[in-house]
């Protein structure tokens, strides 16, 4: 029985590694200017963010900036 458990563990680890390897590297596609702007924004948030909250804030800011770049601006008439 222990042998089956070990084989199942190895198979599940292989699947997990394959999923991680196939995940897109979105952070690499973000320009340094966007990252720096989001970091400056995170520094100005009150009350000050803890480390995990700060990283989540920066990640959300980058995601918002990435989606906003693709949207067309409305024309003013």
Secondary structure, DSSP 4 states (H G I P E B T S, - for coil): -HHHHHHHHHHHHHHHHHHHHHS--HHHHS-HHHHHHHHHHHHH-SSPPPHHHHHHHHHHHHHHHHHHHTSPPPPP-
